[in-house]
Amino acid sequence: MIRTVNKYDFIDAFRKMGREGNFSNDGLVALYEYLEMLEDDTGQPIELDVIALCCEFTEYDNLEEFQADYSEDYETIEDIERETTVIMIDDDSFIIQQF
């Protein structure tokens, strides 16, 4: 059974699961918009699984924070995009799909 959620339901689902610390509010909005676009592009509904999303995606405040987790070999966002999905939040912060 699939239930359609709006942006506010999506954000609230993270709060209700105690996962509001995994992403900033702006990050959750960017993730929601990305998943909506993915649904439109593929024609397949995506199940809202908060825990799975927290395991699959990570938010970074900047490139340096990402490099601390992965490697300084990734010098630009474009370098990261060659490896995985990058969802930009603003000029500095972004979300990646774990790889």
C-alpha positions in Angstrom: 0.0 0.0 0.0 1.5 3.4 -1.0 0.5 6.6 0.6 1.3 9.9 -1.1 3.1 12.4 1.1 3.9 16.0 0.6 7.0 17.8 1.6 5.8 18.5 5.2 4.7 14.9 5.7 8.2 13.8 4.5 10.0 16.1 6.9 7.6 15.1 9.8 8.3 11.4 9.2 12.0 12.0 10.0 11.0 13.8 13.2 8.6 11.1 14.2 11.3 8.4 13.7 13.8 10.4 15.8 16.0 11.0 12.7 15.7 14.8 12.4 19.4 15.1 13.1 20.4 13.1 10.0 19.6 16.0 7.7 19.1 19.7 8.0 15.6 21.1 7.1 17.0 22.4 3.8 18.6 19.0 3.2 15.3 17.2 3.8 13.6 19.5 1.3 16.3 18.9 -1.3 16.1 15.1 -0.7 12.3 15.2 -1.0 12.5 17.1 -4.3 15.1 14.7 -5.6 13.0 11.7 -4.8 9.9 13.3 -6.4 11.9 14.0 -9.5 13.2 10.4 -9.5 9.6 9.1 -9.2 8.6 11.3 -12.2 11.6 10.2 -14.3 11.2 6.5 -13.7 7.4 6.3 -13.3 7.9 4.2 -10.2 6.6 5.2 -6.8 9.2 5.3 -4.0 8.4 4.0 -0.6 9.1 6.4 2.3 11.5 4.4 4.5 13.1 6.9 6.8 15.7 4.4 8.1 16.7 3.3 4.6 17.1 6.9 3.4 19.3 7.7 6.4 21.5 4.7 5.6 21.6 5.4 1.8 22.1 9.2 1.9 24.4 11.5 3.9 24.5 15.3 4.1 27.7 17.3 4.1 28.1 20.9 5.0 31.0 21.3 2.5 33.6 19.5 0.4 36.1 19.4 3.3 33.7 17.5 5.5 33.1 15.0 2.7 36.8 14.6 2.1 37.3 13.7 5.8 34.9 10.8 5.3 36.0 9.7 1.9 39.3 11.0 0.5 41.0 14.2 -0.5 41.2 12.6 -4.0 37.8 14.1 -4.5 38.7 17.7 -5.2 35.4 19.0 -6.6 31.7 18.2 -6.5 32.1 17.0 -10.1 34.6 14.4 -8.9 32.0 13.1 -6.5 29.3 13.1 -9.2 31.4 10.7 -11.2 31.0 8.2 -8.4 27.5 8.8 -7.1 24.4 10.9 -6.9 25.0 14.4 -5.5 22.0 16.5 -4.4 23.0 20.1 -4.0 21.4 22.0 -1.1 23.1 25.4 -1.6 26.5 26.6 -2.8 28.4 24.6 -0.2 26.2 21.9 1.3 25.1 18.7 -0.4 23.8 15.2 0.0 25.4 12.1 -1.5 24.1 8.7 -2.1 26.5 6.4 -0.2 29.1 4.5 -2.2 
